[in-house]
Amino acid sequence: MSDFEINLIPLAIVQVSDLATLIIPFIFKLIGAAILWIVGGWLISLGLRLLRRFMKRGTLDPTLVNYLLNIIGVVLKVVLVVAILGFFGIETASFAALLAGAGVAIGAAWSGMLGNFAAGVFLQIFRPISVGDYIEGAGVEGTVDEISMFVTKVKSIDNVMVVIGNGKLFNDNIKNYSATSYRRVDLLAQLDTSADVGKAINLLKAGILKVPNQTNGIAADIEILKFTERGPCLAVRPYANINNYWQVYFDTNRMINEVLGKAGFPVPRIPVAMQKIQGNSRN
């Protein structure tokens, strides 16, 4: 072995020793960061569960509770990430500046998402709707299932879950049918031109009294609404409790058919002159 090779042996030993000095502390830090992430995540989940139990004992609405817990969970996870970076010796101030810059860039790219987030905040503050309300908004009608940070879930009347961006829902006109204890049911009874209108109204007023679950103290409205080419058209408008709206709706329709049918009222027909006009318009 030459003198040159002999001199290289101590140098190689020194390089391996320096490399081990760098790698071993990094491995320990990596293991510590993993343990910190697991323990921190578990503590955050535990804290959120305890906080949920505490909030449910109060008077806070379940919708608001879920919303607040989502925000608190995100904030705590960001704090945990910053703590882990500090554990590695990374300057958290620099990271905060980087995070702020990234936030601006993400905000510009995801302006719609931020708009949904802001709308979600306003939905919680002004409370036009709550979970369980039957609403109509953003072209959707159904029962509110969940109001989260960015979207609102509505279960439609045909049992389909529809997810609506909070921004679209908040910027649209919202009809909240659950905001009051009762609703008016709007139905029509078309009569023939030869029908006795007074008799029809009296029969329908007697028949409507047999429809159950109407609002106590508010009588149904049964009057002439308009005149058509077939004859007078009656408005039949009972008032129903919110939970019994569709039952009153269907029962009233059935009552109109049975009462007028048993009384022998003629089926409304389009006059011959109107049939000729409609036929010419199709040609």
Sequence and secondary structure as in RCSB ss.txt:
>XXXX:A:sequence
MSDFEINLIPLAIVQVSDLATLIIPFIFKLIGAAILWIVGGWLISLGLRLLRRFMKRGTLDPTLVNYLLNIIGVV
LKVVLVVAILGFFGIETASFAALLAGAGVAIGAAWSGMLGNFAAGVFLQIFRPISVGDYIEGAGVEGTVDEISMF
VTKVKSIDNVMVVIGNGKLFNDNIKNYSATSYRRVDLLAQLDTSADVGKAINLLKAGILKVPNQTNGIAADIEIL
KFTERGPCLAVRPYANINNYWQVYFDTNRMINEVLGKAGFPVPRIPVAMQKIQGNSRN
>XXXX:A:secstr
  HHHHHHHHHHHHHHHHHHHHHHHHHHHHHHHHHHHHHHHHHHHHHHHHHHHHHHHTT  HHHHHHHHHHHHHH
HHHHHHHHHHHHTT  HHHHHHHHHHHHHHHHHHTHHHHHHHHHHHHHHHH S  TT EEEETTEEEEEEEE SS
EEEEEETTS EEEEEHHHHHHS  EETTSSSEEE  EEEE  TTS HHHHHHHHHHHHTTSSSB TT   EEEEE
EE SS EEEEEE EEEGGGHHHHHHHHHHHHHHHHHHTT       HHHHHHHHHHH 
